[in-house]
Amino acid sequence: MTLPFDIVTQEYVEVIYLLERENRVARVTDIADKRGVTKSSVSLVLQSLQKKDLVERKQYGFITLTASGKRLGITLLRRHQTIRAFLVDVLGVSPHTADDDACKIEHVISQETWKSMRRHLSRMKESDQLEPSPGDRLQETRTDADETMPTSFTSLSGGRNDA
């Protein structure tokens, strides 16, 4: 199962989700800074996200995710965490490279492959082949996933300057 939105939409939702976790709301300036784009580019994308019912624009320029936007943000971050953990813990990829690669892969990976990665990590953990690491927390399937989500933006912009 691929996600129902294009990659740009997914990337913006993910950034807004992380900003909400840090600041309770997102602002155009913050989104532009994290994405490495202009404020006018962010404004154009926000109009599209509003039409897709993923964000709401509030008083004082605050931006928040709708319930469906938040669900998408959580899904993307879970995918990112699973892929990153798999790359680091199973394949031995450096954390920095794993973050960069996970940011790209999370948007195109199939549901089947993602679930297989999760199962593999879980089996390794259960058989003590995998040392506890921050990536292990993503195996939790709680509804309140906020407590296991990262707050770092190091890999989300990927150095891109596109909208």
C-alpha positions as a printed Julia matrix, in Angstrom:
163×3 Matrix{Float64}:
  0.0     0.0    0.0
  1.48    3.29  -1.03
  0.51    6.46   0.75
 -2.34    8.43  -0.83
 -0.42   11.69  -1.27
  2.48   12.88  -3.39
  5.97   13.11  -1.91
  5.96   16.9   -1.48
  2.7    16.7    0.47
  4.14   13.94   2.64
  7.33   15.87   3.34
  5.46   19.02   4.38
  3.09   17.09   6.63
  6.05   15.41   8.29
  7.8    18.73   8.94
  4.61   20.32  10.29
  4.07   17.32  12.55
  7.54   17.66  14.03
  7.12   21.41  14.47
  3.83   20.84  16.28
  5.58   18.42  18.62
  8.23   21.02  19.4
  6.09   24.16  19.47
  2.44   23.0   19.53
  1.96   24.86  16.22
  3.9    25.49  13.03
  4.52   28.81  11.3
  5.31   29.52   7.66
  8.76   30.83   8.64
  9.57   27.67  10.61
  8.43   25.4    7.79
 10.45   27.38   5.25
 13.55   27.16   7.46
 13.21   23.4    7.96
 12.53   22.72   4.27
 15.12   25.19   2.96
 12.59   26.98   0.77
 11.03   30.44   0.55
  8.0    31.48   2.58
  6.05   32.02  -0.64
  6.72   28.39  -1.66
  5.44   27.24   1.72
  2.3    29.37   1.36
  1.51   27.79  -2.0
  1.92   24.28  -0.64
 -0.17   25.14   2.44
 -3.07   26.11   0.19
 -2.87   22.67  -1.4
 -2.65   20.98   2.02
 -5.76   22.86   3.16
 -7.68   21.69   0.1
 -6.62   18.12   0.94
 -7.9    18.66   4.51
 -4.46   18.02   6.02
 -3.84   21.4    7.69
 -5.74   24.27   9.23
 -4.53   27.85   9.32
 -5.25   29.46  12.66
 -5.18   32.95  14.1
 -1.75   34.67  14.13
 -0.54   32.56  11.2
 -0.34   29.32  13.16
 -0.66   26.11  11.19
 -1.85   22.84  12.68
 -2.51   19.44  11.23
 -6.04   18.11  10.99
 -6.73   14.64  12.36
 -5.98   13.1    8.95
 -2.82   15.2    8.65
 -1.65   14.02  12.05
 -2.32   10.37  11.12
 -0.24   10.82   7.97
  2.55   12.48   9.96
  2.65    9.62  12.45
  2.67    7.06   9.63
  5.57    8.8    7.9
  7.61    9.05  11.06
  7.02    5.4   11.91
  8.16    4.44   8.45
 11.22    6.66   8.78
 12.13    5.18  12.15
 11.67    1.59  10.98
 13.74    2.09   7.84
 16.46    3.95   9.73
 16.64    1.26  12.42
 16.8    -1.47   9.78
 19.58    0.3    7.89
 21.61    0.96  11.05
 20.91   -2.15  13.12
 20.71   -4.79  10.4
 22.8    -3.46   7.54
 25.33   -1.45   9.55
 24.79    1.81   7.67
 26.02    4.93   9.47
 23.26    6.82  11.31
 23.69    9.94   9.15
 23.45    8.01   5.88
 20.59    5.92   7.25
 18.66    9.1    8.12
 19.18   10.52   4.63
 18.21    7.26   2.94
 15.2     6.68   5.22
 13.9    10.13   4.36
 13.84    9.16   0.69
 12.68    5.57   1.05
  9.8     6.25   3.47
  7.76    7.84   0.68
  7.97    4.97  -1.78
  8.33    1.79   0.28
  5.52   -0.72   0.02
  3.48   -1.65   3.06
  4.62   -5.26   2.65
  8.32   -4.36   2.75
  7.85   -1.95   5.66
  6.0    -4.57   7.69
  8.66   -7.16   6.87
 11.36   -4.8    8.16
  9.39   -4.29  11.37
  8.94   -8.05  11.83
 12.62   -8.69  11.2
 13.68   -6.05  13.74
 11.19   -7.43  16.24
 12.47  -11.0   15.8
 16.07   -9.83  16.21
 15.16   -7.98  19.38
 13.26  -10.97  20.8
 16.17  -13.3   20.11
 18.64  -10.84  21.68
 20.45  -10.4   18.37
 19.72   -6.72  18.5
 20.98   -4.48  21.26
 18.4    -1.98  22.54
 18.71    1.23  20.6
 16.55    4.31  20.01
 15.25    2.63  16.85
 13.76   -0.21  18.87
 11.1     2.09  20.3
  9.38    2.2   16.93
  8.24   -1.37  17.4
  5.59   -0.02  19.75
  2.18    0.04  18.13
  0.5     2.36  20.58
 -2.04    4.88  19.39
 -0.22    7.54  21.38
  2.78    7.35  19.06
  3.83   10.89  19.88
  6.05    9.68  22.71
  8.16    7.64  20.29
  8.51   10.21  17.52
 11.79   12.01  16.9
 12.08   15.74  17.21
 15.14   16.15  15.0
 14.98   17.76  11.6
 18.46   16.72  10.47
 17.24   14.49   7.68
 13.89   16.0    6.79
 15.12   18.77   4.52
 17.82   16.66   2.93
 19.44   19.86   1.74
 16.78   20.34  -0.9
 15.65   23.75  -2.05
 12.46   22.66  -3.75
  8.91   23.36  -2.64
